[in-house]
């Protein structure tokens, strides 16, 4: 096995953590297409709960949660004391779990004579665990090449070296072509400075090579989800993520997608239908989510009509930009009839000045109300996401957003705290 691709997101916080990682599956497919053996170790599995939360911990947390959140009783002194003791046990179990991963990966690398390892970097525990494990592997196997990638590299770039100086290369942007070139580097056939989309340390100097985009999504191979390549794929949720579009024309201040993938690029409907049929026939998967941060309205409408015309029975979800989804009630009904079960809308705030000045979103409140109303009335589970407190937020804008929520009543409202990123 020439390479290993690793994903460690920490303790799962939502069901989406258990969905197969289409990014790693696509990278693996690109490597395999070039006769480079690879395996995916995606440790984001439900079984992690058995490692971190043993039987005694689970029993206490169930009783404590019922008492406080269901029965509405106030925890007493002994409850708080026991909660602190349980927290210590959980931390100990985390340490044991990390040590188990270290041992497993080292044994695998030695057995398979692995030449390189690629980490998909997450935030929180996932980042810390990846850094610790990466340091361990580099210490044990100094000649092993270790790469890091994912959206955290797009955000923090060379600053990641401050935490993980063991990385030989960080990959930013799109990596499908880059990962093959990095293997050529491992083989001594390519110089790092000739590979796009990477950051590396050369004699104490940070070098960032030029950015290169994937221009034609139709030319990408299909992600690979077979059990011989994707370790424990049978423990993941049977839902695949479809790479229907990349990039975005909107350039919201807080969003990484335009920076990562450039202007909007769309996969053809013919290619999407081909992929769906392949996944149904090979993997028996009928549940999908589109990966794009804002699926283009014209693409999703054409796709929906083709799905209906060909009688393909699937369920799917996607994200949408308000101005691109002002399509009317009847078209939302078409989406619903094609299997669209949910659409995620990034509303952020109901105040137009905040949207324009603080987020670079030229969206009218009346348009947001109309789109969310039509989507919900068509029977599609309508999700509205907000950033609070938003830049330039005050008491009046907060009330305006609350009044908007009370009026529109989306099926789900997500409120996320703002993050401060380098360069913003």
C-alpha positions as CSV (number, residue, x, y, z in Angstrom):
1,X,0.0,0.0,0.0
2,X,1.7,3.2,-1.2
3,X,-0.5,5.7,0.6
4,X,-3.0,6.1,3.4
5,X,-5.6,8.9,3.6
6,X,-6.8,9.6,7.1
7,X,-9.8,11.5,8.6
8,X,-10.1,12.0,12.4
9,X,-12.8,14.6,13.2
10,X,-12.8,14.0,17.0
11,X,-15.9,13.1,18.9
12,X,-18.8,13.2,16.4
13,X,-21.3,16.0,17.0
14,X,-23.8,15.3,14.2
15,X,-25.0,12.5,12.0
16,X,-23.1,14.1,9.1
17,X,-19.9,12.9,10.7
18,X,-21.0,9.3,9.8
19,X,-21.5,10.0,6.1
20,X,-18.8,8.6,3.8
21,X,-16.1,11.3,3.0
22,X,-16.5,12.0,-0.7
23,X,-13.4,14.2,-0.7
24,X,-11.1,11.4,0.4
25,X,-13.0,8.9,-1.8
26,X,-12.4,11.1,-4.8
27,X,-8.7,11.6,-3.9
28,X,-8.3,7.8,-3.6
29,X,-10.0,7.3,-7.0
30,X,-7.5,9.8,-8.6
31,X,-4.6,7.9,-7.1
32,X,-6.0,4.5,-8.2
33,X,-6.5,5.8,-11.7
34,X,-2.7,6.4,-11.8
35,X,-2.0,2.9,-10.4
36,X,-1.1,4.2,-6.9
37,X,-2.4,1.9,-4.2
38,X,-4.2,3.7,-1.4
39,X,-6.5,3.0,1.5
40,X,-8.9,5.3,3.4
41,X,-9.0,5.2,7.1
42,X,-12.0,7.3,8.2
43,X,-12.2,7.0,11.9
44,X,-15.5,9.0,12.2
45,X,-17.6,6.0,13.1
46,X,-20.4,5.3,15.6
47,X,-18.2,2.8,17.4
48,X,-16.1,5.7,18.8
49,X,-18.8,6.2,21.4
50,X,-18.1,2.8,22.8
51,X,-14.4,3.8,23.2
52,X,-15.0,7.2,24.8
53,X,-18.2,6.6,26.8
54,X,-18.0,3.3,28.6
55,X,-21.1,1.7,30.2
56,X,-20.8,3.5,33.5
57,X,-20.4,6.9,31.8
58,X,-23.4,6.3,29.6
59,X,-25.6,5.2,32.5
60,X,-24.7,8.3,34.5
61,X,-25.2,10.7,31.5
62,X,-28.6,9.2,30.7
63,X,-29.8,9.6,34.3
64,X,-28.3,13.1,34.6
65,X,-29.8,14.3,31.3
66,X,-33.2,12.9,32.2
67,X,-33.2,14.6,35.6
68,X,-32.1,18.0,34.3
69,X,-33.5,18.3,30.7
70,X,-36.6,16.2,30.9
71,X,-37.8,16.3,34.5
72,X,-36.6,19.8,34.9
73,X,-34.9,19.2,38.2
74,X,-31.9,21.2,39.5
75,X,-28.7,19.1,39.9
76,X,-27.5,18.7,43.5
77,X,-24.0,18.8,44.8
78,X,-23.4,15.1,44.3
79,X,-24.6,15.3,40.7
80,X,-22.1,18.0,40.0
81,X,-19.3,16.1,41.7
82,X,-20.1,13.0,39.8
83,X,-20.3,15.0,36.6
84,X,-16.7,16.2,37.2
85,X,-15.5,12.7,37.9
86,X,-17.2,11.5,34.7
87,X,-15.5,14.2,32.7
88,X,-12.1,12.9,34.0
89,X,-13.0,9.4,32.9
90,X,-14.0,10.7,29.4
91,X,-10.6,12.5,29.1
92,X,-8.8,9.3,30.1
93,X,-10.8,7.3,27.6
94,X,-9.9,9.9,24.9
95,X,-6.2,9.3,25.7
96,X,-6.6,5.6,25.4
97,X,-8.4,6.0,22.1
98,X,-5.7,8.2,20.7
99,X,-3.0,5.7,21.8
100,X,-5.0,2.9,20.1
101,X,-5.1,4.9,16.8
102,X,-1.4,5.5,17.0
103,X,-0.6,1.8,17.4
104,X,-3.1,0.8,14.7
105,X,-1.7,3.2,12.1
106,X,1.9,2.5,12.9
107,X,1.4,-1.3,12.6
108,X,-0.5,-0.7,9.3
109,X,2.2,1.5,7.9
110,X,5.0,-1.0,8.8
111,X,3.0,-4.0,7.5
112,X,2.1,-2.3,4.2
113,X,5.4,-0.5,3.7
114,X,3.4,2.8,3.3
115,X,5.3,5.6,1.6
116,X,3.0,8.6,2.4
117,X,0.1,9.6,4.7
118,X,-2.4,12.3,4.0
119,X,-4.4,13.9,6.9
120,X,-7.7,15.7,6.3
121,X,-7.6,18.4,8.9
122,X,-10.6,19.3,11.0
123,X,-11.2,21.7,13.9
124,X,-11.2,21.1,17.7
125,X,-10.4,17.6,18.9
126,X,-10.0,16.4,15.3
127,X,-7.2,18.8,14.6
128,X,-5.5,18.2,17.9
129,X,-5.7,14.4,17.6
130,X,-4.4,14.6,14.0
131,X,-1.4,16.7,15.0
132,X,-0.5,14.4,17.9
133,X,-0.8,11.3,15.8
134,X,1.1,12.9,12.9
135,X,4.0,13.9,15.3
136,X,4.1,10.3,16.6
137,X,4.2,8.8,13.1
138,X,7.0,11.1,12.0
139,X,9.0,10.3,15.1
140,X,8.6,6.6,14.5
141,X,9.0,6.8,10.8
142,X,11.2,9.8,9.9
143,X,11.3,8.9,6.1
144,X,7.5,8.7,5.9
145,X,6.1,11.6,4.0
146,X,3.1,13.3,5.7
147,X,0.8,15.7,4.0
148,X,-2.1,17.8,5.3
149,X,-5.1,19.1,3.5
150,X,-8.7,20.2,3.7
151,X,-10.5,23.5,4.3
152,X,-8.4,24.3,7.4
153,X,-5.4,24.7,5.2
154,X,-7.3,27.1,3.0
155,X,-8.1,29.2,6.1
156,X,-4.9,29.0,8.1
157,X,-2.4,28.1,5.4
158,X,1.3,28.2,6.7
159,X,0.1,28.9,10.3
160,X,-0.6,25.2,10.6
161,X,3.2,24.6,10.6
162,X,3.3,26.3,14.0
163,X,1.3,23.3,15.4
164,X,2.5,20.6,13.0
165,X,6.0,21.2,11.8
166,X,6.2,17.5,10.9
167,X,4.1,18.1,7.8
168,X,6.2,17.8,4.7
169,X,3.6,19.6,2.6
170,X,0.2,21.3,3.1
171,X,-2.2,21.2,0.3
172,X,-4.7,24.1,-0.2
173,X,-7.4,24.5,-2.8
174,X,-8.4,21.5,-4.9
175,X,-6.3,18.4,-4.5
176,X,-7.4,15.9,-7.1
177,X,-4.5,16.6,-9.5
178,X,-2.1,17.6,-6.7
179,X,-2.3,14.3,-4.8
180,X,-0.9,12.4,-7.8
181,X,1.9,14.9,-8.2
182,X,2.7,14.6,-4.5
183,X,3.2,10.9,-5.0
184,X,5.6,11.7,-7.9
185,X,7.5,13.9,-5.4
186,X,7.7,11.0,-2.9
187,X,9.2,8.9,-5.8
188,X,11.7,11.6,-6.5
189,X,10.2,12.4,-9.9
190,X,8.8,15.8,-9.1
191,X,10.1,19.0,-7.4
192,X,7.8,20.6,-4.9
193,X,8.1,24.0,-6.4
194,X,6.6,22.6,-9.6
195,X,3.5,21.3,-7.9
196,X,0.5,23.8,-7.7
197,X,-1.7,24.3,-4.6
198,X,0.9,23.4,-2.0
199,X,2.7,25.1,0.9
200,X,6.0,23.8,2.2
201,X,9.0,24.9,4.3
202,X,12.3,25.2,2.3
203,X,15.3,25.9,4.4
204,X,13.3,27.9,7.0
205,X,11.3,29.8,4.3
206,X,7.6,29.3,3.7
207,X,6.9,28.6,0.0
208,X,3.4,28.8,-1.5
209,X,3.1,27.6,-5.1
210,X,0.6,29.0,-7.6
211,X,-3.1,28.1,-7.3
212,X,-4.7,25.8,-10.0
213,X,-8.4,25.1,-10.3
214,X,-10.2,22.0,-11.6
215,X,-11.9,23.5,-14.6
216,X,-14.1,20.6,-15.8
217,X,-15.9,18.6,-13.0
218,X,-17.1,16.1,-15.6
219,X,-13.6,14.9,-16.1
220,X,-13.1,13.8,-12.4
221,X,-13.3,10.1,-11.7
222,X,-16.1,8.7,-9.6
223,X,-15.3,8.5,-5.8
224,X,-14.5,4.9,-4.7
225,X,-16.4,3.4,-1.8
226,X,-15.5,-0.3,-2.0
227,X,-14.6,-2.0,1.2
228,X,-11.1,-3.0,0.1
229,X,-10.3,0.7,-0.3
230,X,-12.6,2.5,2.2
231,X,-12.0,0.9,5.6
232,X,-15.2,0.0,7.5
233,X,-17.4,1.7,4.9
234,X,-20.2,-0.6,6.0
235,X,-20.4,1.2,9.4
236,X,-21.0,4.6,7.7
237,X,-24.5,6.0,6.8
238,X,-25.6,4.9,3.4
239,X,-25.7,8.4,2.0
240,X,-23.3,9.7,-0.6
241,X,-22.3,13.3,-1.2
242,X,-22.4,14.4,-4.9
243,X,-19.9,17.0,-6.1
244,X,-22.5,18.8,-8.4
245,X,-20.8,22.2,-8.3
246,X,-17.8,24.1,-6.9
247,X,-17.0,27.7,-6.3
248,X,-19.5,30.5,-6.0
249,X,-20.2,33.8,-7.7
250,X,-21.4,35.5,-4.5
251,X,-18.0,35.9,-2.6
252,X,-19.5,36.3,0.9
253,X,-16.9,37.6,3.2
254,X,-17.1,34.6,5.6
255,X,-17.1,31.8,3.0
256,X,-14.1,29.8,1.9
257,X,-15.6,28.3,-1.3
258,X,-14.9,31.1,-3.8
259,X,-11.3,31.2,-2.5
260,X,-10.9,27.4,-2.6
261,X,-12.6,26.7,-5.9
262,X,-12.9,30.0,-7.7
263,X,-15.9,31.0,-9.8
264,X,-18.9,28.7,-10.1
265,X,-18.3,25.5,-12.0
266,X,-21.1,23.1,-12.6
267,X,-21.1,19.4,-13.4
268,X,-23.3,18.5,-16.3
269,X,-26.8,17.0,-15.6
270,X,-25.8,14.1,-17.8
271,X,-22.8,13.3,-15.6
272,X,-24.9,13.7,-12.4
273,X,-27.5,11.2,-13.7
274,X,-24.8,8.8,-14.7
275,X,-23.2,9.0,-11.2
276,X,-26.6,8.5,-9.5
277,X,-27.3,5.4,-11.6
278,X,-23.9,4.0,-11.0
279,X,-24.1,4.5,-7.2
280,X,-27.6,2.9,-7.1
281,X,-26.5,-0.1,-9.2
282,X,-23.1,-0.7,-7.4
283,X,-23.7,0.4,-3.9
284,X,-27.5,0.3,-3.6
285,X,-27.5,3.9,-2.3
286,X,-30.7,6.0,-2.7
287,X,-29.9,8.9,-0.4
288,X,-27.7,11.9,-1.5
289,X,-26.6,15.3,-0.5
290,X,-25.1,17.8,-3.0
291,X,-21.7,19.1,-1.9
292,X,-21.8,22.7,-3.3
293,X,-22.2,25.6,-0.9
294,X,-24.9,26.9,-3.1
295,X,-26.3,24.5,-5.7
296,X,-27.1,26.6,-8.9
297,X,-30.8,27.0,-9.3
298,X,-30.8,26.2,-13.0
299,X,-28.7,23.1,-12.5
300,X,-31.0,21.7,-9.7
301,X,-34.1,22.4,-11.7
302,X,-32.8,20.6,-14.8
303,X,-31.6,17.7,-12.6
304,X,-35.0,17.4,-10.9
305,X,-36.9,17.3,-14.2
306,X,-34.5,14.6,-15.5
307,X,-34.9,12.5,-12.4
308,X,-38.7,12.7,-12.7
309,X,-38.6,11.9,-16.5
310,X,-36.4,8.9,-16.0
311,X,-38.4,7.6,-13.0
312,X,-35.3,7.5,-10.7
313,X,-36.4,7.1,-7.1
314,X,-34.0,8.9,-4.8
315,X,-34.0,11.3,-1.8
316,X,-31.6,14.2,-1.7
317,X,-30.8,17.5,-0.1
318,X,-28.9,20.6,-1.1
319,X,-27.9,24.2,-0.2
320,X,-29.3,27.2,-2.0
321,X,-28.6,31.0,-2.4
322,X,-31.8,33.0,-2.0
323,X,-31.3,35.0,-5.2
324,X,-30.7,31.8,-7.2
325,X,-33.7,30.0,-5.7
326,X,-36.4,32.7,-6.2
327,X,-38.1,30.1,-8.5
328,X,-41.7,30.2,-7.4
329,X,-43.9,27.7,-5.6
330,X,-44.5,25.4,-8.6
331,X,-40.8,24.9,-9.2
332,X,-40.3,24.0,-5.6
333,X,-43.0,21.4,-6.0
334,X,-41.1,19.9,-8.9
335,X,-38.0,19.7,-6.7
336,X,-40.1,18.0,-4.0
337,X,-41.6,15.5,-6.5
338,X,-38.0,14.7,-7.7
339,X,-37.0,13.6,-4.2
340,X,-35.6,16.9,-2.8
341,X,-36.3,16.5,1.0
342,X,-34.4,19.5,2.3
343,X,-32.8,22.8,1.3
344,X,-30.3,24.7,3.5
345,X,-30.4,28.5,3.1
346,X,-27.7,30.7,4.5
347,X,-29.7,33.6,5.7
348,X,-27.2,35.0,8.3
349,X,-29.3,38.0,9.3
350,X,-32.6,39.6,8.4
351,X,-31.0,43.1,8.4
352,X,-30.1,44.1,4.8
353,X,-27.4,46.5,6.0
354,X,-25.6,43.8,7.9
355,X,-25.9,41.5,4.9
356,X,-24.4,44.0,2.5
357,X,-21.9,45.8,4.7
358,X,-20.8,42.9,7.0
359,X,-21.1,39.9,4.7
360,X,-21.1,41.1,1.1
361,X,-24.6,39.6,0.5
362,X,-26.9,41.6,-1.7
363,X,-30.2,40.0,-0.6
364,X,-33.5,41.6,0.1
365,X,-35.5,40.6,3.2
366,X,-38.7,40.3,1.2
367,X,-37.0,37.9,-1.2
368,X,-35.8,35.8,1.7
369,X,-39.3,35.6,3.1
370,X,-40.8,34.7,-0.2
371,X,-38.3,31.9,-1.0
372,X,-38.5,30.3,2.4
373,X,-42.3,30.5,2.4
374,X,-42.5,28.8,-1.1
375,X,-40.0,26.2,-0.2
376,X,-41.7,25.2,3.0
377,X,-45.2,25.2,1.5
378,X,-44.0,22.9,-1.2
379,X,-43.3,20.3,1.5
380,X,-39.5,20.6,1.5
381,X,-37.8,20.7,4.9
382,X,-36.6,24.3,5.0
383,X,-33.4,25.1,7.0
384,X,-32.4,28.7,7.7
385,X,-28.9,29.4,9.1
386,X,-27.9,32.5,11.0
387,X,-24.6,34.1,12.2
388,X,-25.0,35.7,15.6
389,X,-23.8,38.2,16.7
390,X,-23.1,39.3,13.1
391,X,-20.8,42.2,12.3
392,X,-22.5,45.5,13.1
393,X,-25.1,43.7,15.2
394,X,-27.1,45.7,17.7
395,X,-30.3,45.3,19.7
396,X,-32.5,46.5,16.9
397,X,-31.0,44.2,14.3
398,X,-31.3,41.3,16.7
399,X,-35.0,42.0,17.1
400,X,-35.4,42.3,13.3
401,X,-34.0,38.8,12.8
402,X,-36.2,37.4,15.6
403,X,-39.3,39.0,14.0
404,X,-38.2,37.5,10.7
405,X,-38.0,34.0,12.2
406,X,-41.4,34.4,13.9
407,X,-43.0,35.4,10.6
408,X,-41.3,32.9,8.3
409,X,-41.1,29.9,10.7
410,X,-38.6,27.8,8.8
411,X,-38.6,24.1,9.7
412,X,-35.2,24.4,11.3
413,X,-33.1,27.5,12.3
414,X,-29.4,27.1,13.0
415,X,-27.6,29.8,14.9
416,X,-23.8,29.8,14.6
417,X,-21.3,32.0,16.4
418,X,-18.9,34.0,14.2
419,X,-15.3,32.9,13.8
420,X,-12.3,35.2,13.3
421,X,-10.0,33.9,10.5
422,X,-6.7,35.2,9.3
423,X,-7.0,37.6,6.4
424,X,-10.6,38.6,7.2
